[in-house]
Amino acid sequence: MYQIKINPQPELRIGDKIYTINNKLSTFRQILKSLSNGANEMETVLALALGEAAFAEIVAQDLPYATMQEIVINILAAIQDMPVEEAKRRFYHG
């Protein structure tokens, strides 16, 4: 008999704040669909993976672009349970 270990929802820490990442398959599919339709990458990933309240909170911080890009990559890596470097290769270098 095989057992599947179900990973708990990952978390993202920005400063002192911890955000729970929605890593459900349906959420990831929705992210991919939105991105393939030309949606704004950062906004789409943040809103779908963290929820509207967390999205608004993070955007209100007016973080540097490079920081926002790192946040998005970390979210995508967490959803897929992969190393951040692999997520960078997949999503930014084809």
C-alpha positions as CSV (number, residue, x, y, z in Angstrom):
1,M,0.0,0.0,0.0
2,Y,1.3,3.4,-0.9
3,Q,0.8,6.5,1.2
4,I,0.9,10.0,-0.1
5,K,2.2,12.7,2.2
6,I,0.0,15.8,1.8
7,N,2.1,19.0,2.2
8,P,0.6,21.7,4.4
9,Q,-0.1,25.1,3.0
10,P,3.2,26.9,2.6
11,E,3.8,30.3,4.1
12,L,5.5,33.5,2.9
13,R,7.1,35.9,5.4
14,I,7.5,39.5,4.4
15,G,9.0,41.5,7.3
16,D,7.1,40.5,10.4
17,K,4.0,39.4,8.5
18,I,3.3,35.8,7.5
19,Y,1.0,35.0,4.6
20,T,-0.5,31.6,3.9
21,I,-0.1,30.5,0.2
22,N,-3.0,28.8,-1.4
23,N,-1.3,25.9,-3.1
24,K,-4.4,24.0,-4.3
25,L,-4.3,22.6,-7.8
26,S,-7.3,24.7,-8.8
27,T,-5.5,27.9,-7.7
28,F,-2.4,27.0,-9.7
29,R,-4.5,26.2,-12.8
30,Q,-6.3,29.6,-12.4
31,I,-2.9,31.4,-12.2
32,L,-1.6,29.6,-15.3
33,K,-4.8,30.4,-17.2
34,S,-4.7,34.0,-16.2
35,L,-1.1,34.4,-17.2
36,S,-1.6,32.8,-20.5
37,N,-4.4,35.3,-21.2
38,G,-2.0,38.1,-20.7
39,A,-2.9,39.1,-17.1
40,N,-0.4,41.1,-15.1
41,E,1.9,38.5,-13.6
42,M,2.6,39.9,-10.2
43,E,-0.9,41.0,-9.5
44,T,-2.4,37.7,-10.6
45,V,-0.1,35.5,-8.6
46,L,-0.4,37.7,-5.5
47,A,-4.2,38.0,-5.6
48,L,-4.9,34.3,-6.4
49,A,-2.3,32.7,-4.2
50,L,-2.5,35.0,-1.1
51,G,-6.1,36.4,-1.4
52,E,-7.3,39.9,-2.0
53,A,-6.6,41.3,1.5
54,A,-3.0,40.2,1.5
55,F,-2.6,41.4,-2.1
56,A,-3.8,44.9,-1.1
57,E,-1.5,44.9,1.9
58,I,1.6,44.0,-0.1
59,V,0.9,46.3,-3.0
60,A,0.3,49.2,-0.5
61,Q,3.9,48.7,0.7
62,D,5.1,49.9,-2.8
63,L,8.0,47.5,-2.7
64,P,10.8,47.7,-5.3
65,Y,10.1,45.8,-8.5
66,A,12.9,43.3,-7.9
67,T,11.5,42.5,-4.5
68,M,8.0,41.9,-5.9
69,Q,9.5,39.7,-8.6
70,E,11.3,37.6,-5.8
71,I,8.0,37.4,-3.9
72,V,6.2,36.0,-7.0
73,I,8.9,33.5,-7.7
74,N,8.8,32.3,-4.1
75,I,5.1,31.9,-4.3
76,L,5.2,29.9,-7.5
77,A,8.0,27.7,-6.1
78,A,6.0,27.1,-2.9
79,I,2.8,26.2,-4.8
80,Q,4.8,23.6,-6.8
81,D,7.0,22.4,-3.9
82,M,10.1,23.1,-5.9
83,P,13.4,25.0,-5.2
84,V,13.2,28.7,-5.9
85,E,16.1,28.4,-8.4
86,E,14.1,25.9,-10.5
87,A,11.0,28.2,-10.4
88,K,13.2,31.0,-11.7
89,R,14.4,28.9,-14.6
90,R,10.9,27.8,-15.5
91,F,9.1,31.1,-15.3
92,Y,11.7,33.5,-16.4
93,H,13.9,31.6,-18.8
94,G,11.4,29.2,-20.4
